[in-house]
């Protein structure tokens, strides 16, 4: 799988800078649903790409200064449990309300 590193992401041990990534066959950017090292993000990106037949991964930092590098509505969170993926975007809620999510089917995200 070919990697394109748009913002010089360093895969050093203990580097926990939030990163997002996109595949050549995906419509949205992805991020893990937990704070992880860039090494873990890279490993999970590779697994997700392999599961959906990607040939190329573009990775970059989520933040550039105080601004996000992509609009939040273009970034899908994902988690993996027992080799099954869950894709979603957290929705805004009022204080005290339960969290809400917009879920995505993989056919909505991959070509």
C-alpha positions, 0 to 999 in steps of 0.5 A: 500500500502506498502512503502519502504523508501530507503534513509530515506525520512522525510515527515516533513512539509516544507521539499522540498527535491526532491524525486523519487519513483517507484512502484512494477509494474512500469518500471521507477522511477517517480518524480513530475514536480514541486518543492513540499514538501515530504508530497505532493510527498508522497500523489501524489505517493499514488494516482498514485499507486492506479490509476495503481494498485500498491501494493508497493512504493519505495521512495528515494531522487533524489540527494545523495550529488552532484550525482543523485541516478538514471540516468536521463533517468530512471526518468519520470516526471509526472503531473496530471490534472483533474485525467488524467496523463501526463508522459514525460522526458524533452529533452536537447535543445540549449539556446533560443530553445523551450522546447522539451519532450519525452512523454510516454503512461502509457502502456510503464511505467506500467506492 
